[in-house]
Amino acid sequence: MNWTDFKVFKGIDLNDSFVINWNHENDQIIFEIEASIWPESEHYQEPSKLEYTCYRKARLIFTEINGSKGLLRIDTVKFTEDPDGSLDYGVIESLSRTSIGYQISGDFGSVDIIGGRILFEIHA
């Protein structure tokens, strides 16, 4: 199942969402992202005149996982510095449900996640 089939991502474009940070602690992998949000989403807000669409800070959380492989350390990944001085690590290139959990890829690696469930939270 591709991420576009997940209800939680209705109106969210992960391929246009920028990865800001990530970490793996205990049974969670958390990606901090600048989410690309479209009118179909309940989280949509009118974008500023400088924005292509609505962008909001969000967290993509894989919780209750039983393990993972392929997640790179942040200090080994090339970043882009935006005009405002903020850093990003590219976009989420793919996310899918697999027979054993999830597979997600981007500049942060090609990560196989065993078990767990996925949460998506917009920062208030």
LINJORA-V176277 format. One line per field, one symbol per residue. ss: DSSP state (h for helix, s for strand, l for the rest). phi: phi as a letter, one per 30 degrees, with the letter a starting at -180 (. if undefined). psi: psi as a letter, one per 30 degrees, with the letter a starting at -180 (. if undefined). Layout:
ss->???
phi->???
psi->???
This chain:
ss->lshhhlhhhllssssssssssssssllssssssssssllllllllllllllllssssssssssssssssllllhhhlllsslllllssllssssssslllssssssllssssssssssssssll
phi->.dedcdedcdiccddcccdcaaabbhcbbbcdbcddccedddcdbeddddcdbdcbdbbcccchdclabjdddddccdcccdedjdcbcicddaabdcdclbbbblddkccccciibcbbbcdd
psi->klfffkefgkgkjffgkkkellljkcgkkkkkljkjklffkfgklkllffkeakkkklkjkjlhlgllkfklkeffkklkklfgflklhaljelklklffclkklaffljkkkkaalkkkkkk.
